[in-house]
Amino acid sequence: MIKTVGRTEIKPIHRAKCHCGSVVLELSLPNGIEKPRRCDCSICRRKGAIVASVKLDGIKIVQGEQFLTLYQFNTNTAKHYFCSKCGIYTHHQRRSVPSEYGYNVGCLEDVNPFDIENVVTNDGVNHPADR
């Protein structure tokens, strides 16, 4: 659990937005940033985001739901959401833990994800659901 990133305090309710600002989310982060990670699966390698997790009720779309585009592939279990205007990945419903969303830490207001130390990389190439 990470309560501060650099000099930024992670608020219990923290805003996140895409690059162009069309999509704005409110995230419930009472414990700060939980489970920050990267993944080496085919989509995560390409998007390169540091991701953290919240429960499904931990994300509220405040603005721009009409600009979110859904992308699914392979088993069509995970639901990846992107801003249709600027292309930024904002969040996804996880395949490995469907009761959680993964969200793009880089979308959190005033947070530089590169300030997070020791970010683990998950083995998404050999996903447990594929066994």
N, C-alpha and C positions, 0 to 999 in steps of 0.2 A: 504494500500500500504506500502510495506516494502522496503526501499532503502539500508539498511545495515543489515547484519545478523552477530552477533558477531562483529568481526573486518573486515569482508569482505564486500566491497562495491559491490552492485549488479549493474553490468554494463548494459548499454542500449542494447547491444548485448552480451549475456552471454552464454558460452559453458556448455553443459551437456554431460555426457557420462555414459554408463553402467559400471559395475564393471570391466569387462575384457578390456574395452576400444575399443571393436570392433564397437560399435555404438556411434557415436558422433553427437550431435545436436547443432544447434545455435538457441537460443531463443531470440526473440525481447522483451525486458523487459524495455521499456522506463519509466515506472512508478514503476519499482522494482517488487517485488513479490506481485501479486494481488490475493486476496481471498484464503489465505492459509487455508487448512482445512483437516480434516479426514472425513471418511464416514464409516457408520456401515453396509453397504450392504454386501452381502455374499462374494464378491471378495475383497472388500477393507478391511474387517476385517482380511482376510487372508494375504494380502500383507502388511498391516500396514503402508503404506506410507503417508507422508504429501504431499498433492497435491496443486498446484496453477494453475491458468488459463492464457491462451493466446488465441488470435484469431487464426483461422486455418492458416492464413498466417504468424503467429508468430513463427512457428517452421520450421527450414530447416534441413534436414538430410544431414550432411556434409560427413559422412563416415558410411559405414556398413548397408545400407538399405537392402542388401541381408541377413543380420543376424536378421532382425526384423521378429518376428512371430506374427501373428494376432490371438487374441482369442476373441470370441463373445459367448454370452449365453443369456438365457431368451428371450428377445424380439429381440436380434441380432441387436440392434440399436447402442449401444456403441461399439467402436472398441478399444480394449486394445492391446498395443504393448509391446513385451518383447524381450530381446536379446536371441536368440536361443543358444548362447554359454554359457553365465553365468546365464541366467534366470531372470535378473533384469528387472522389469517393468520400462519403460522409460516414456511412455505417453499414453493417450487415447483420442479418440474423444468422447466428452460427450454426454450422452443420454438426459440429462435435458437441455443442451444448445449446440445443434449440431454444432453451429458456433464457438465453442471453443474446444481447446485441454486442457485437464488436464495434467500436467506433474509432475513427481516425483521430488520434491524439493531436495531430497537426491542425485540426479544425477548432480545437479549444481556443477561446479568446485569450490572447496574451500568453500563450504557452508555446515554447520552442521545444519540440520533442527531442531535439538533439542534446538538450540539457539533462535528459534522463540517462542515468548511468546503468550499465549492466543489463541492457535489454536482451532478453533471451530470444533465440530463433527456434520456433517449433518446426518439427518435421512434418510439413503438410504434404510432401510428396508421397509419404507412406502413411496416409491418414488412417486412423483406427477403423473408421467406417468402411474402408475399402477392403478390409481383411475378412 
